[in-house]
């Protein structure tokens, strides 16, 4: 979502050196991601990030290993024949070249196709001086590059919309139109959305419910829809795009029962992608000194869906999020290539940046869904009943439980008042910090592929 990350002053780079030219400042114009303010000339190793930045960073091969995807690739399951639709406001002026550079320097094959469409109308000319455009361009590169990294054989369909999604209704009519176009023309098997608006920023519940058409359409046509759970822990952004609500709040469309909500974890990997410690809930409070953690909590709009009856003791009478979680921590972020030079004062120049947020987790999971579509030889549609049915059968086989961490956040609003919003702890079983847990690629793909719950 617009206004949910941290804006950054980005450093310049020469050869292998990194030169810092500024720090981070509170954001008012970015989608659901956090970008660390340094650029590298080449994809950095984990050791280089730890030495130079004090945080871990990961390349595609490490994330593929972490989610145990190479056995699937060796079996020919790469997402071939499937299309992942990625929806972003504005898009990026350099996305095609960025993906080529990303693939070349990380050893990935090019996707069968990268197609860009604007079904809700032409996007405005890219404004390099506008941080809103720059933030969406960053988001677009993250989404496209890491959906492709997880499902290298899938087609990528970038769906650009002409109005920036911020808070409340703004931008959503165009998103609904664009997504309905994708669904009605059978252009994709999974839709990835790395944005959201806090439920309380809509003028009324009816104004939010009036925008559900694309998700109802997707369910009827067996298209899987994913959405990021949010990047501000147990709260989220107010309508002014600057402050956070001083109480628990969650995002829509992540909260929609027809959408799979993807939360955030922190990975601990060595250079080969093997875990050095169990995953925990993403919470980068100490890194950013602001609200920076995986979103999750209880909806104020939607009643508990039937598939969550098995976790009614956790979510109560309402829809709870997230459903599952994947890598989202900035300390353990994804190496993303950005090929444009911004003129908005951020200092963004062509290079590699470490980016995290549930905007990373969501395209990562879209790749796994695309592979499961291929493996099952049918569209999966809404997968939430299947995911929770695993839980009804006892210990999950394709989802690994997350049992440590929380999404409590502390922040200072523009009134100079500091608030702490208590979040949720990761515990054995379902919780509203990590959902059901995190995927084990081959087992979850097999279970989704064999399921007929859609």
Secondary structure by P-SEA (a helix, b strand, c coil): ccccbbbbbbbbbcccbbbbcccccccccccccccccccccccccaaaaaacccbbbbcaaaaaaaaccaaaaaaccccccbbbbbbbccccccaaaaaaaaaaaaccccccbbbbbcccccccccccccaaaaaaaaaaaaaaaaaaaacccbbbbbbbbcccccccccaaaaaaaaaaaaaaaccccbbbbcccccccccccaaaaaaaaaaaaaaaaabbbbbbbccccccccccccccccccccccccccccccbbbbbbbbbbbcccccccccccccccccccccccccbbbbbccccccccccccccccccccccccccccccccccccccccccccccccccbbbbbbbcaaaaaaaaaaaaaaaaaaaccccccaaaaaaaaaaacccccbbbbccccccccccccccbbbbbbbbbbccccccccccbbbccaaaaaaaaacccc
